[in-house]
Amino acid sequence: MSGALNQTPLHAWHAAHGGRMVDFAGWSMPVQYGSIIDEHQATRTAVGLFDVSHMGRLRIDGPGGAALLDRLLTRKVTGLGPGKIRYSLVCKEDGGILDDVLVYHLRQPQDALYHQLVVNASNREKIVNWFRSQMRADDEATLTDQTVETAMIAVQGPSALRLLEPLVGADLGGLAYYSGAETSICGHRGIVSRTGYTGEDGCELIVPAAAAVDVWTRVLETGKDQGARAVGLAARDTLRLEAAMPLYGHELNECIDPLTADLACAVNFSGRDFVGREALLVIQAKPGRPRRVGLELVGRRIPREHYPIVVGGEKIGEVTSGTFSPTLQKSIAMAYVQPQFAEVGTEVAVDIRGAMEPAHVVKLPFYHSRAK
């Protein structure tokens, strides 16, 4: 493995506990510790811990922070109450997606308010450069990349809140989904948020890098009797796919716009301007753009990215992500298809290395947690 890869504060723990380390977006990350299926099922039935410290954490301070974000994000940030978190997109002028992000509005102990963005690991440098290129001298806002100084741990699963309650200074039961707070986490100052990327209930913790191993091991030890275990990136991918959460580089990229990606809910045109607005209005008025859909295959062969979707011998789309779902025990995929083939129930075929595998369009998500 290249010595140039970035390492999270938990890297040594992963290596010492059987983590199979791979290069992910320039970071040495654990793809699995043992069985991917076991890690997946532990998250669906108990608790999974994920080191997601490779995700970018960018802090925006200053009285002009909200106005800056309003200009660069597809959703309005002004008016986002303290403690609230919002999913949004960062677009280019032509409407192409630079990244999908979470924006936090948080209050420090001294009562000062600030915003924080969590961005994809692969896009962190691009987004930092994009923001800095778009900032004006009179913005009254500063951007600080805090990724290296902090760690991020996702605790996901139906028992996650019960596990974390005695370790976190906030009332997790009273913290609404997509809310967060600065608080004590295992005695360390950090941020807890009711967010995640698995389709399960749970939290994400942001703590100082120096506290990462202590927090990780204490959560694991406390949750031992509840079935808590470390989970790698491979199971994180099957979990997010079952929940139909788009992944940058697969369902999202700079050539895909939010409307085609079925993310109109993350675009707010009303009474505001933002980078990409005019292009998205034109795209919105265009008929016939591709649609993101879910597919279930009749057989158990796995559809992979870029496999053609075929009807009557003609290619009508392409798979963006596919897997054999451990929860549903079916082969599933997300794909972009021509709009006339996007109706739920439409019969198609997936060209898997020359074999036409029957499939049909289904409603997304494939899996929906009852606990959330």
C-alpha positions as CSV (number, residue, x, y, z in Angstrom):
1,M,0.0,0.0,0.0
2,S,1.3,3.4,-0.9
3,G,2.8,5.4,2.0
4,A,1.2,8.5,0.5
5,L,-2.3,7.5,1.6
6,N,-4.0,9.6,4.3
7,Q,-4.7,7.8,7.5
8,T,-7.5,8.5,10.0
9,P,-6.8,8.7,13.7
10,L,-8.2,5.1,13.9
11,H,-5.9,3.6,11.3
12,A,-3.8,1.7,13.8
13,W,-6.9,0.3,15.5
14,H,-8.2,-1.0,12.2
15,A,-4.9,-2.6,11.2
16,A,-4.6,-4.2,14.7
17,H,-8.2,-5.6,14.5
18,G,-8.1,-7.3,11.2
19,G,-9.3,-4.5,9.0
20,R,-8.5,-5.1,5.3
21,M,-7.2,-1.7,4.3
22,V,-7.8,-0.3,0.8
23,D,-7.2,3.0,-1.0
24,F,-10.5,4.9,-0.8
25,A,-10.3,8.5,-2.2
26,G,-6.7,8.7,-1.2
27,W,-7.3,7.4,2.4
28,S,-6.3,4.0,3.8
29,M,-9.7,2.7,5.0
30,P,-11.0,-0.6,6.3
31,V,-13.2,-2.2,3.6
32,Q,-14.1,-5.1,6.0
33,Y,-13.0,-6.8,9.2
34,G,-14.5,-10.2,8.5
35,S,-17.8,-11.1,6.8
36,I,-19.4,-8.2,4.9
37,I,-22.8,-9.9,5.4
38,D,-22.3,-10.2,9.1
39,E,-21.3,-6.5,9.3
40,H,-24.3,-5.5,7.2
41,Q,-26.7,-7.6,9.3
42,A,-25.2,-6.3,12.6
43,T,-26.1,-2.7,11.5
44,R,-29.6,-3.7,10.5
45,T,-30.3,-5.6,13.7
46,A,-28.0,-4.1,16.4
47,V,-25.3,-1.5,16.0
48,G,-22.5,-0.9,13.5
49,L,-19.6,1.5,14.1
50,F,-18.1,3.1,11.0
51,D,-14.9,5.2,10.8
52,V,-16.0,7.9,8.4
53,S,-13.1,10.3,9.3
54,H,-12.2,10.5,5.6
55,M,-15.3,12.6,5.0
56,G,-14.4,16.3,4.8
57,R,-15.4,18.7,7.6
58,L,-15.4,22.3,6.7
59,R,-16.3,25.1,9.1
60,I,-17.8,28.4,8.0
61,D,-17.6,31.3,10.5
62,G,-18.6,34.9,10.4
63,P,-21.8,37.0,10.0
64,G,-21.8,36.4,6.3
65,G,-21.6,32.6,6.5
66,A,-25.3,31.9,5.8
67,A,-25.3,34.3,2.8
68,L,-22.3,32.6,1.3
69,L,-23.9,29.2,1.7
70,D,-27.1,30.5,0.2
71,R,-25.2,31.6,-2.9
72,L,-23.4,28.2,-3.3
73,L,-25.9,25.6,-2.2
74,T,-29.1,24.5,-3.9
75,R,-31.0,24.9,-0.6
76,K,-31.4,28.0,1.5
77,V,-29.4,28.1,4.7
78,T,-30.6,31.5,6.0
79,G,-33.3,30.6,8.5
80,L,-31.9,27.2,9.3
81,G,-32.3,27.1,13.1
82,P,-29.5,26.4,15.5
83,G,-29.1,22.7,15.8
84,K,-30.6,21.9,12.5
85,I,-28.9,20.0,9.6
86,R,-29.9,20.1,6.0
87,Y,-29.0,18.0,2.9
88,S,-28.0,20.1,-0.1
89,L,-26.0,20.0,-3.3
90,V,-23.2,22.1,-4.6
91,C,-23.6,22.8,-8.4
92,K,-21.6,24.3,-11.2
93,E,-23.1,27.0,-13.3
94,D,-24.3,24.4,-15.8
95,G,-26.2,22.5,-13.0
96,G,-23.8,19.6,-12.8
97,I,-23.3,18.4,-9.2
98,L,-19.9,19.1,-7.6
99,D,-20.9,17.4,-4.4
100,D,-23.8,16.5,-2.1
101,V,-23.3,17.8,1.4
102,L,-24.8,18.1,4.8
103,V,-24.8,21.6,6.3
104,Y,-25.0,22.0,10.0
105,H,-25.9,25.1,12.0
106,L,-24.5,24.8,15.4
107,R,-24.0,26.8,18.6
108,Q,-20.8,26.9,20.5
109,P,-20.7,26.9,24.3
110,Q,-20.0,30.6,24.2
111,D,-23.2,31.0,22.2
112,A,-21.5,31.9,19.0
113,L,-23.2,30.3,15.9
114,Y,-21.4,28.8,13.0
115,H,-22.0,26.5,10.0
116,Q,-20.3,23.2,9.1
117,L,-20.3,21.3,5.9
118,V,-19.7,17.5,5.7
119,V,-18.5,16.7,2.2
120,N,-17.4,13.6,0.4
121,A,-13.8,12.5,0.9
122,S,-13.2,12.4,-2.9
123,N,-14.5,15.9,-3.3
124,R,-13.0,17.7,-0.3
125,E,-10.2,19.4,-2.0
126,K,-12.4,20.3,-5.0
127,I,-15.1,21.9,-2.7
128,V,-12.5,23.8,-0.6
129,N,-11.1,25.2,-3.9
130,W,-14.5,25.9,-5.3
131,F,-15.7,27.8,-2.2
132,R,-12.5,29.8,-2.0
133,S,-12.8,30.7,-5.7
134,Q,-16.4,31.9,-5.2
135,M,-15.8,33.9,-2.0
136,R,-15.8,37.6,-2.3
137,A,-13.8,40.1,-0.2
138,D,-17.0,41.5,1.4
139,D,-18.5,38.1,2.3
140,E,-17.6,38.4,6.0
141,A,-17.1,34.7,6.2
142,T,-14.1,32.3,6.7
143,L,-13.7,28.7,5.6
144,T,-11.6,26.4,7.7
145,D,-10.9,22.7,6.8
146,Q,-11.0,20.8,10.1
147,T,-10.8,17.3,8.6
148,V,-7.4,16.4,9.8
149,E,-7.9,17.9,13.3
150,T,-11.1,15.9,13.9
151,A,-12.5,12.4,13.5
152,M,-15.9,11.2,12.5
153,I,-17.6,8.0,13.7
154,A,-21.0,6.8,12.6
155,V,-23.0,4.7,15.1
156,Q,-25.9,3.1,13.2
157,G,-28.6,0.6,13.9
158,P,-31.8,0.1,15.9
159,S,-29.8,0.0,19.2
160,A,-27.6,2.9,18.4
161,L,-29.4,5.6,20.5
162,R,-29.7,3.3,23.5
163,L,-26.0,2.5,23.3
164,L,-25.0,6.1,23.1
165,E,-27.3,7.6,25.6
166,P,-25.0,7.1,28.7
167,L,-22.0,8.2,26.7
168,V,-23.3,11.5,25.2
169,G,-24.2,14.7,27.1
170,A,-27.3,15.4,24.9
171,D,-30.8,13.9,25.1
172,L,-30.6,11.8,22.0
173,G,-34.2,10.8,22.2
174,G,-35.2,14.5,22.1
175,L,-32.9,15.3,19.2
176,A,-34.9,15.2,16.0
177,Y,-33.7,13.4,12.9
178,Y,-31.3,15.8,11.0
179,S,-30.5,17.8,14.2
180,G,-27.2,18.1,16.0
181,A,-25.5,19.7,19.0
182,E,-22.1,20.4,20.5
183,T,-21.9,18.3,23.6
184,S,-19.8,15.9,25.7
185,I,-19.0,12.6,24.0
186,C,-17.3,10.1,26.3
187,G,-16.0,13.1,28.2
188,H,-14.6,14.9,25.1
189,R,-16.1,18.0,23.5
190,G,-17.6,17.1,20.2
191,I,-20.6,17.2,17.9
192,V,-23.4,14.6,17.9
193,S,-25.9,14.5,15.0
194,R,-28.9,12.4,14.2
195,T,-27.6,11.6,10.7
196,G,-26.2,8.6,8.8
197,Y,-25.8,6.9,5.5
198,T,-27.1,3.4,6.2
199,G,-30.9,3.8,6.2
200,E,-30.9,3.0,9.9
201,D,-31.5,5.2,12.9
202,G,-28.4,6.4,14.7
203,C,-25.9,9.2,15.1
204,E,-22.7,10.5,13.7
205,L,-20.0,11.8,16.2
206,I,-17.3,14.4,15.4
207,V,-14.6,14.5,18.0
208,P,-11.0,15.8,18.2
209,A,-8.6,13.5,16.4
210,A,-6.8,12.8,19.7
211,A,-10.0,11.5,21.2
212,A,-11.0,9.2,18.4
213,V,-9.5,5.9,19.7
214,D,-10.9,6.5,23.2
215,V,-14.4,7.3,21.9
216,W,-14.3,4.4,19.4
217,T,-13.2,1.8,21.9
218,R,-15.6,3.0,24.6
219,V,-18.6,2.9,22.3
220,L,-17.6,-0.6,21.1
221,E,-17.0,-1.8,24.7
222,T,-20.2,-0.4,26.0
223,G,-22.2,-1.9,23.1
224,K,-20.6,-5.3,23.2
225,D,-23.6,-6.9,24.9
226,Q,-25.9,-5.2,22.3
227,G,-24.1,-6.7,19.4
228,A,-22.1,-3.6,18.4
229,R,-19.2,-4.2,16.0
230,A,-16.9,-2.4,13.7
231,V,-18.1,-2.2,10.1
232,G,-16.1,-1.5,7.0
233,L,-16.8,0.4,3.8
234,A,-18.1,-2.6,1.9
235,A,-21.1,-3.1,4.1
236,R,-21.6,0.7,4.3
237,D,-22.1,0.5,0.5
238,T,-24.6,-2.4,0.6
239,L,-26.5,-0.6,3.4
240,R,-26.7,2.7,1.6
241,L,-27.7,1.0,-1.7
242,E,-30.6,-0.8,0.1
243,A,-31.6,2.6,1.4
244,A,-31.3,4.1,-2.2
245,M,-28.9,6.8,-1.0
246,P,-27.0,8.2,-4.0
247,L,-23.2,7.9,-4.0
248,Y,-21.0,10.5,-5.5
249,G,-19.1,9.0,-8.4
250,H,-21.9,6.6,-9.1
251,E,-25.4,8.2,-9.0
252,L,-23.9,11.7,-8.8
253,N,-21.2,13.5,-10.8
254,E,-20.5,16.7,-12.5
255,C,-22.4,15.6,-15.6
256,I,-25.6,14.8,-13.6
257,D,-27.9,17.5,-12.4
258,P,-30.0,17.3,-9.2
259,L,-33.3,17.1,-11.1
260,T,-32.2,14.1,-13.2
261,A,-30.9,12.5,-10.0
262,D,-34.4,12.7,-8.5
263,L,-33.1,15.1,-5.9
264,A,-35.6,18.0,-6.6
265,C,-36.3,18.0,-2.9
266,A,-32.8,19.3,-2.4
267,V,-33.3,22.3,-4.7
268,N,-35.1,25.4,-3.6
269,F,-35.7,27.9,-6.4
270,S,-38.1,30.1,-4.5
271,G,-37.1,33.7,-4.2
272,R,-33.4,33.2,-4.3
273,D,-30.4,33.0,-6.5
274,F,-27.6,30.4,-6.4
275,V,-24.9,29.0,-8.6
276,G,-26.6,26.7,-11.2
277,R,-30.1,28.1,-10.7
278,E,-30.6,29.3,-14.3
279,A,-29.3,26.1,-15.8
280,L,-31.5,24.0,-13.5
281,L,-34.6,26.0,-14.5
282,V,-33.9,25.2,-18.1
283,I,-33.3,21.6,-17.3
284,Q,-36.5,21.5,-15.3
285,A,-38.5,22.7,-18.3
286,K,-37.0,20.0,-20.6
287,P,-39.0,16.9,-21.2
288,G,-37.3,13.5,-21.8
289,R,-34.4,13.7,-19.4
290,P,-33.2,10.4,-17.9
291,R,-34.6,9.2,-14.6
292,R,-32.9,7.5,-11.6
293,V,-34.8,4.3,-10.8
294,G,-34.5,1.1,-8.7
295,L,-34.3,-2.3,-10.3
296,E,-34.9,-5.8,-8.9
297,L,-33.5,-8.7,-10.8
298,V,-35.2,-12.0,-11.1
299,G,-32.0,-13.9,-10.7
300,R,-29.1,-13.6,-8.2
301,R,-26.4,-12.4,-10.6
302,I,-25.1,-9.0,-9.5
303,P,-25.5,-6.0,-11.8
304,R,-22.4,-3.7,-11.7
305,E,-21.8,-0.1,-12.6
306,H,-22.1,0.7,-16.3
307,Y,-23.9,-2.5,-17.2
308,P,-26.4,-1.6,-19.9
309,I,-30.2,-1.7,-19.3
310,V,-31.9,-3.1,-22.4
311,V,-35.5,-3.3,-23.8
312,G,-36.2,-4.9,-27.1
313,G,-32.5,-5.2,-27.9
314,E,-32.0,-1.4,-27.4
315,K,-30.0,0.1,-24.6
316,I,-32.3,2.4,-22.6
317,G,-30.0,3.1,-19.6
318,E,-27.1,2.1,-17.5
319,V,-26.6,0.7,-14.0
320,T,-24.9,3.1,-11.5
321,S,-24.7,0.8,-8.5
322,G,-25.7,-2.8,-7.9
323,T,-25.4,-5.5,-5.3
324,F,-26.9,-8.6,-3.9
325,S,-29.0,-7.2,-1.0
326,P,-28.2,-9.1,2.3
327,T,-31.5,-7.9,3.8
328,L,-33.9,-8.5,0.9
329,Q,-32.0,-11.6,-0.5
330,K,-32.4,-10.2,-4.0
331,S,-30.1,-8.6,-6.6
332,I,-30.8,-4.9,-6.7
333,A,-29.5,-1.9,-8.6
334,M,-29.9,1.8,-9.1
335,A,-29.8,3.0,-12.7
336,Y,-30.5,5.9,-15.1
337,V,-33.1,5.0,-17.8
338,Q,-35.0,6.9,-20.4
339,P,-38.1,8.4,-18.9
340,Q,-40.6,6.2,-20.8
341,F,-39.1,3.2,-19.0
342,A,-39.1,4.6,-15.5
343,E,-42.6,3.6,-14.4
344,V,-42.7,1.2,-11.5
345,G,-43.2,-2.3,-12.9
346,T,-41.6,-1.8,-16.2
347,E,-39.9,-5.0,-17.4
348,V,-36.3,-4.5,-18.6
349,A,-33.1,-6.6,-18.8
350,V,-29.7,-6.0,-17.5
351,D,-26.9,-7.0,-19.8
352,I,-24.5,-8.8,-17.5
353,R,-21.5,-9.6,-19.7
354,G,-23.7,-10.6,-22.6
355,A,-26.4,-12.5,-20.6
356,M,-29.7,-10.7,-20.5
357,E,-30.9,-10.9,-16.9
358,P,-34.7,-10.0,-16.5
359,A,-35.4,-7.2,-14.1
360,H,-38.2,-4.7,-13.3
361,V,-38.4,-1.2,-12.1
362,V,-39.3,-0.8,-8.4
363,K,-40.0,2.1,-6.1
364,L,-37.1,3.4,-4.1
365,P,-35.9,2.9,-1.4
366,F,-35.5,-0.9,-1.5
367,Y,-35.3,-0.9,2.3
368,H,-36.9,1.4,4.8
369,S,-36.2,1.2,8.5
370,R,-39.2,1.1,10.8
371,A,-37.1,2.5,13.7
372,K,-36.3,5.9,12.2
